[in-house]
């Protein structure tokens, strides 16, 4: 059964205090900023690198990696758009 989309901020809030990285399949984007508004949690882990295998297997075109806490000051986020192979 497919999970119902929820606000990304709600997903982050639910995991607050656990210091987790969240892989989210984004369903709706903010038309002005291009940031995700709603989505479904695909995976969570304290190690952000553990999300990579799940991200590579998913068929979702828009993914977000969020931190359940405020982003660590020594961390940089890079956003990639990967087109499916022809």
Residue, then its C-alpha position, 0 to 999 in steps of 0.5 A: x500500500x502506498x503511503x499518503x503524501x504529507x507535508x515535508x515539514x511534518x515528516x521532519x518534525x515527527x523525527x526531530x530529536x533523533x538526528x536522522x537523515x530522511x530520504x523523501x519522494x517529493x510529490x509537490x514542489x513550490x512553484x516559486x522556489x522549486x523546493x518540496x512541499x509534500x512527499x512520502x518518507x522512503x528511508x531514514x538513517x543517522x548516516x546520510x550515505x546509507x540513503x544512496x542505495x534506496x535513492x538509486x533504486x527508486x523511480x521517483x523523479x524528485x527526491x529530497x534529503x532532509x535532516x530531522x534537526x537543523x542542518x549541521x553548520x559544516x554540511x552542504x547540500x547539493x541538489x542533483x537532477x538525474x534524468x532516466x537513461x534513454 
